[in-house]
Structures are given as C-alpha cells and as structure tokens.
Amino acid sequence: MDTSYPADQDSQQTTLPTRAAPALPPIVLAGWRGFVLFAWVALIVANGVFGLTMRWGLGPILDFTLMALLGFLFVSLFDGIFTLLWKVIGLSLPKIRLGRLNGYIQALPGYLVGRTVGIWLMVFGNILWPDSFLQYVTLLLPGKMIVLLAGIIGALIFTGRLVARPAVRYTLFVLAAVLGIGFTIWLVQPGTDGYLAKAAEANAAIEPLNMANPGLPGPFAVRSLSYGSGDSRRRPEYGENAALITPVVDGSSIFGGYSGFAGGYHQWYNGFDFTSLPLNGLVWYPEGEGPFPLVLIVHGNHGMTDPSDPGYAYLGEHLASRGFITASVDENFLNGFALADADMEEMPLRAWLLLKHLEQWRDWNETPGNPFYGRVDMEHIGLIGHSRGGEAVAHAAVLNTRPDDPVENGSSAEDFGFGIRGIVALAPCDNRYRPDERPIQVNNADYLLLAGAHDQDMFYLDGLGQYTRANFDENPDGFKAIAYLYRANHGNFNTVWGDADQGEFESVLLNREPLLAAEEQQQAAKVFITGFLEASVKGHDEYRELFYNTAGAGDWLPDDIIVTQYRDANFLPLATNNRLKIEEIDLAGGRAEVSGTDDYQIAGYKLKDGETTVGNRGLRLEWVAGSDPAYTIRLPENAGATLGLTPAHALSFNLVDMSDNETPPAVMVELATSDGVAVRLPLAQFAPLPPPLPVQLTKAGWIAAAKGYEIDTPTPYERLPQTFDLPLASFVSANPDFRPEALSTIRVEFDGDVHGAVMIDDFGFRTP
C-alpha cells in the first residue's frame, strides 16, 4: 500500500542559487598584512623610545620596556575588542540580508580589521577625541609619522612579494627603501636657515665699550659645595654628600601637590610629599673673606627625573669668579612631568621656596662656625629664573615685601624683606599666576629680560609684559633692560635642556639648523647677565651701557642680531604716546608732527602669537614708495635749558621696522637749536636698525600647527623695538656750534624710496 503523499506545494522551500562572497585579491590582503605588521612593530618601538626619552626613573631598559609594553597592551586590547565585534557582525549579517554588501563585509578578514582599528586609535585618537583619555596614550606626532610610514613601507614590501613582473616588484622594493631612507634623513637633519635675516655690516664709527668684558672670568678662585636635607634618595649631593644640612619646609598650604596616580608617583620617586619639601642647592663661591653678593638661580619645568639645577654650572662658576656667591636651587620636585601640570598652580610655591632659601642663607651668614659666616651680603641679592622660574623670580621679588594669597597662609612680610636688587628672567612665562586676579608688577628691583627669537617652547616673547609693567616707584636708581637674541632658543640657557625645546622625542621635528651653538648662547648669557648684575647688584653703573650701546660690545658676543632695550628711573620723557592725540607730547607746550606718510596712528603692541598684548603703545607710521616720511618733535621754548641738557645727555627712543622688507629703511636724525644750528647724523652711526626677524620653528609649517606643538603664529615676526641712544656729544662733535641747552627741534627722517612702516616710541633723554 502506497502511503506516500505528494508534497504540499505551499510547504515546499525553493532553494535559490547563492552568489559566492567576493574574495579580496591576494595582493590586496598581502599589502594589508604588511601595513599592519610594520605599523604594529613601529608603534611599539616608537612608544618605547618615547619612554626612554621621558626617563620615568626606572632606568633606560625599564623606561623603554614599560612604554613599549603599554603600547602593545593598548593596541592588543582594542584589537581583541574590534576583532570580536567583527565576528559578531559577520554572524549577524545573514539575518540582516544586506544583499551583495554582505559578501563584501564577510570578505574582510576580521583579525586585520581589529588590528587596524587599534593602530588608528593610537595615531588619531587625540585628534578625533581630544578631551578623552586617548590624549594621554596616543602617539606623539613623530610617532604618528613613523607608524604611518612604516605601514606604507610594509604594504609596499608585502605587495611586491606577490607581483609576478620583476620590474614592478623591484620598483616597489626600491620605493619602500627610498621612503624609509628619505624620511630618516629628513628626521635627523637639523632643518633650514635660508630664511634668516641678514645683519647689517659693522659700522667702523661705532667705538668699542670702554669697560672690561663681563663675559670673561673674574679674578677670584672658585670653590663649590652642595647643601640639602641630608636624606635625598636620588641625589647624593643633597644626601650623604651635602656639605650643609638644611631643614625641610611645609609648602602644602601654598600648593598641596598632585593627587591620584600622579601624586603617588611623585611621592614614590622623591620620597616626600609637599609637607616636607627640601631646600637643596648647588653652590659656587669665590675664595676670600667677602662679604659677597648672593645670586640664586632657579630652573623651570622639565622632566623631574632629569634634574635641571646642574644645567647652570657654567653660569654659577662664572659669576663666582667675578665675586658673586651663586646657588642653583633644586625645585625639580615641583615639575609636573608628564602626569600632572596643575595649570601652573605651583607657581607661588616656586617663588616662596626661593625666599625660604634666602632665609637659610641669612641664618648661615649669622651663625659663627658656618663656612659662610659673615661672608654673604644679604643687602645685595640677585635672582635668576629660567622659563617658569623666570616668572617665579618676579613673584619672589614682590612676595619679599608683600606676601599675597596663598603665600600669606604660611609667611608674613616680617619673615622676608631681603635686599633683592636685581632680577634676571630667562625666556620667562608671564601672568600664569595672578594674585588677587592682577598681574604681578615688579617695582622694587632692577629687571633684565633675556630671551631668544627661536624659542620653540615660549615661542612668543611673553616676558615682554612683565618687562613693560616693571617700574621704579620704590627704586629711584632703578633700570630695566632687554636682550633679545635672534638665533637663541629656550633650552640652551641650560646645559641639561639643550636644544630639545619640545622634549627629546618631539624635538626631532623642530628646525634647529639656525640656532646658535650652545656655547655661543651661554657666552651671550654670561655677558648680559654678568653685566646686569655688576650694574644692579654691585652698583657698577658703567655696565648699563651694555644695554643701550650693545653695538659697542660686538667682540664680546656671538655673531647674531641682538635687539636691546633700556630704560631707567632718570629717563626724561618727551613723547611716550600716552596721550590721546598724536600731536600731544609729555612736555607741556610742545607738539609732535607727522609728514610724508600714507597712514599713522597710535597703536597697541601685540606679540607674535596674535593674542597677547602688552601695556604699551607706539606711533605707527606707514608710507608709500616715493614719500619723504618724517616725525618731528617741537620742544616748548627754553626746554633744553629747563631740562638741563648737556653734551653728557643722550637722545633716546625705541624704533622697530614694521614692514616685511628684508632691508630696513635708512634713518637720519636732525637736531636743531633755537639759534638756527642744525646737525643731521645717520642713525647707523650709533647702532643699526634691525631688519624684520622671521622665524621658522619647525621643519615644516604644518608641524607648528599640529596638535602637541601648537606653536604656529599669524606672523613669523616678533616686532620688538630697539632702543637707540644718541649722545648729544656726538652732535657737538659734528658741529661745535650746536648747544644742547638750546635744543628746540628733533626730526627723524626715513628713506621713503620703497614702501615701509615703522613704530616709534619712548622719545626722551637719558641722563648721565
């Protein structure tokens, strides 16, 4: 009996022909594998090299291994996550029915997709999600470039292995080699200097300064020692080898230190927290009874495990040979390192610690039996600060007489009151700490700003704000000065920092070809800092001329363009552009005139970052080609006699070329008297007008704007005015009938043959 039944037509399932998933060509998969393999290896190595340069304090091998392992684990974690996710997607696709797209997706190998995602996150994570944790683990720009290039080279090599035609195969291999070798050469070469401005030829009419070169060693034999807490776990010079033992101080009420993992790391490495901060210092001192002036030097932010204080030994030894007791202060434990920066909240603590060091020196000077008993002149003190230390010394000078919050929590004015006479700020930051929300203003000490145009850390002259605010309300014999070295950088003022202004790893992309040699930059520092301290701290006023007649010190300084400014408390102002109208000058009854210009206005001064302004204004003149531009000041009747002008006085003003011309305009200065005697002299007879000073900080413009560098500027020029000092005696020499007491008119004429622009400011007289 037939028990079979015909199948129900509605229940039958029709099997449709399926299209095989499209397979990726083997050559594509090979290139993909090559990219992933080479990029993976490069990523781990780049991470390790970064750890090696960061010096975590574990030793070179472990520093390298730690960061390489972290990179490996990070990429492996995301590899696993995305590989698993890809498998889940692959299992889900048949149910989603995306048609032909299903096949393409399934053809992609999941293990390669996962590894690729991990690499992309390490390379681009901080760009795509800048406020996420990825900003702390993503590769720095040199690492990004190395990883991507290594991946491309790997793709070329693996692809070439599958190419049948020998010519194509070897072309791919050669291309890979050219890319690798070319990139390596570009990475290790220092950069370019073809854009540098050309210095004017030396003018034989400029006479050398009539004083001893402050950059040469002095007559004193130099000895050295170190002082510290006695139990330093990292540095024996502050531990068992310390010649003098100092107490620890509690700075936690000013800045409590770092928290979380960063705080734990700092305490582990240093062996103390912010309730027990050491007073450590390296000392160079002259042999002799003294008393000698005291100078403290303090560093700025740098790797905590790569101590900065020994980097000023060249300066400490030099100053000691010239009769200064000099101490380089250890504040490395305040540096944020790579883990925490606290938005510079530690700044007041940096300054307070300097004053606590001075307290210790005062005690030693008053303690019989101490090697410095009676040998320290506590009424003649100089402070030198570099970078953040450059702002800290200004704060210390103010806190010395008026402690502000939070320093007033731990100290009062009676605790300090030291004889701080001079402050030197090396490439400083400014306005990072504002007590009572006001910028710090130095008004009881002389001030020197020393910086470089090729500073690749403080890439604009931030210290100019501090310089501008410094005044002499409490120092009637005070002065301030600037020395701006065109080819100087940030780090070469310190032998430990060197030319790695962005950190050792990142700095391979900086343009270091134009830089002065480290020895040249340090020699310039010796000249300017020693000259300043000789004038400020020791009262040897002849050294002030170094800053208003720098052209006369050419044999002492490196071959570079150096812009200087000088202003003292005895300056007699004529036209400082502080009035509302251009015609108004500082002397009642006088007036100013502008002629032959296309445009003129009183304008504020903005630094080359395009954002930071300083509290100063100047008169900006601009003219078209074929003009006869001039600026004239007409003095009130008998002003020369009223001011007591003599041949020993000097006409002083600040001038800067505001054009982009390679050659600044020629300038003539004419002085006329009320009895009709006029003398015209070229400005170049006294000093050259510096040309615009273009700066290229990185090997390529796009690098300067890249995340992690961000040192791009709207203009490559820092328009810093030069102080010109024209002794009236020179005009008397040119015409003996010229009588300074009868001076009635000052006229400055500019060569208008080509289009140009200048800013002129601070007209007045320097008194003898």
JOCOR-V876642 format. One record per backbone hydrogen bond with DSSP energy under -1.0 kcal/mol. NH is the residue of the N-H (numbers start at 0). CO is the residue of the C=O. Records with the same first field share a line. If there is no record, write none. Layout:
NH=CO / CO
This chain:
28=24
29=25
30=26
31=27
32=28
33=29
34=30
35=31
36=32
37=33
38=34
39=35
40=36
41=37
42=38
43=39
44=40
45=41
46=42
47=43
48=44
49=45
50=46
51=47
52=48
53=49
54=50
62=58
63=59
64=60
65=61
66=62
67=63
68=64
69=65
70=66
71=67
72=68
73=69
74=70
75=71
76=72
77=73
78=74
79=75
80=76
81=77
82=78
83=79
84=80
85=81
86=82
87=83
88=84
89=85
90=86
91=87
92=88
95=91
96=92
100=97
101=98
103=99
104=100
105=101
106=102
107=104
112=108
113=109
114=110
115=111
116=112
117=113
118=114
119=115
120=116
121=117
122=118
123=119
124=120
127=123
128=124
131=128
134=131
135=132
137=133
138=121
143=139
144=140
145=141
146=142
147=143
148=144
149=145
150=146
151=147
152=148
153=149
154=150
155=151
156=152
157=153
158=154
159=155
160=156
161=158
168=164
169=165
170=166
171=167
172=168
173=169
174=170
175=171
176=172
177=173
178=174
179=175
180=176
181=177
182=178
183=179
184=180
185=181
186=182
187=183
188=184
195=192
205=202
208=551
210=208
215=212
219=320
222=284
224=282
226=280
227=243
229=237
237=234
240=235
241=238
242=225
243=225
245=227
248=276
250=273
253=250
254=250
262=258
263=259
264=260
265=261
266=262
267=263
268=264
269=265
270=266
275=272
276=248
280=226
281=327
282=224
283=325
284=222
286=220
291=374
293=379
294=324
295=381
296=326
297=383
305=302
310=307
311=308
312=309
315=311
316=312
317=313
318=314
319=315
320=316
322=319
323=318
324=292
325=283
326=294
327=281
328=296
329=279
333=330
334=331
339=335
343=340
344=341
346=343
349=345
350=346
351=347
352=348
353=349
354=350
355=351
356=352
357=353
358=354
359=355
360=356
361=357
362=358
363=359
364=360
365=361
366=363
369=366
372=369
373=364
374=371
376=291
377=375
379=376
380=418
381=293
382=421
383=295
384=423
385=297
386=425
388=385
390=386
391=387
392=388
394=390
395=391
396=392
397=393
398=394
399=395
400=397
401=397
406=403
407=403
408=405
409=406
410=406
414=411
416=399
418=377
419=417
420=380
421=380
422=445
423=382
424=447
425=384
426=449
428=386
436=433
437=434
445=420
446=478
447=422
448=480
449=424
450=482
452=484
453=487
454=451
458=456
461=459
463=460
464=461
466=462
467=463
468=464
469=465
470=441
473=442
474=471
477=474
479=566
480=446
481=564
482=448
483=562
484=450
485=560
487=484
493=490
494=310
497=490 / 493
499=496
500=498
502=499
506=502
507=504
508=505
509=506
510=696
511=189 / 509
512=189
515=486
520=516
521=517
522=518
523=519
524=520
525=521
526=522
527=523
528=524
529=525
530=526
531=527
532=528
533=529
534=530
535=531
536=532
537=532
539=533
540=538
542=539
543=540
544=541
545=542
546=543
548=544
551=548
552=549
553=550
555=552
559=557
562=483
564=481
566=479
568=477
570=567
571=764
573=762
574=762
585=573
589=586
590=633
591=582
592=631
594=629
597=621
598=621
600=619
602=617
604=615
606=611
609=606
613=604
615=613
617=602
618=759
619=600
620=757
621=598
622=755
625=751
626=623 / 751
629=594
630=747
631=592
632=745
633=590
634=743
638=635
641=637
642=638
644=639
648=645
649=765
650=725
651=763
652=723
653=760
654=721
655=758
657=756
667=748
668=680
669=746
670=678
671=744
672=676
673=741
675=672
678=670
680=668
682=666
684=681
685=682
686=682
698=508
705=702
708=705
709=705
710=703
719=717
721=654
722=563
723=652
725=650
727=648
728=646
729=726
731=727
732=728
733=729
734=730
737=734
741=738
742=739
743=671
744=671
745=632
746=669
747=630
748=667
749=628
750=665
755=622
757=620
758=655
759=618
760=653
762=574
763=651
764=571
765=649
